[in-house]
Amino acid sequence: MDFWQVIKNRRSVRDFQDKSIPESYLKKIIAAASIAPSGSNKQNWHFIIVKDKKTKDKLKSAIEERMQRIASKMKSSRARK
């Protein structure tokens, strides 16, 4: 598959399955992410893999709460959505 085909066929997934990702896949994903370009080539990222369901749920709640606080400060109703 060439680059343009990958770009054209890219899609977002928002309906996730409740099954774990094989360790080998995670390693490949992190390897690919770690060679991605970064500002000034600093590569100052850190990767954390969260597998525990309770921890994921806590992260989700914290993010949703923060997004609601940010959205509530927006003047435009369109932006709040």
Contacts in CASP RR format, 6 or more apart in sequence:
PFRMAT RR
TARGET T0000
AUTHOR 0000-0000-0000
METHOD contacts of the structure
MODEL  1
MDFWQVIKNRRSVRDFQDKSIPESYLKKIIAAASIAPSGSNKQNWHFIIV
KDKKTKDKLKSAIEERMQRIASKMKSSRARK
20 51 0 8 1.000
26 49 0 8 1.000
30 47 0 8 1.000
30 49 0 8 1.000
33 45 0 8 1.000
33 47 0 8 1.000
34 43 0 8 1.000
34 45 0 8 1.000
34 47 0 8 1.000
38 44 0 8 1.000
38 45 0 8 1.000
50 56 0 8 1.000
50 59 0 8 1.000
71 79 0 8 1.000
71 80 0 8 1.000
71 81 0 8 1.000
72 80 0 8 1.000
74 80 0 8 1.000
END
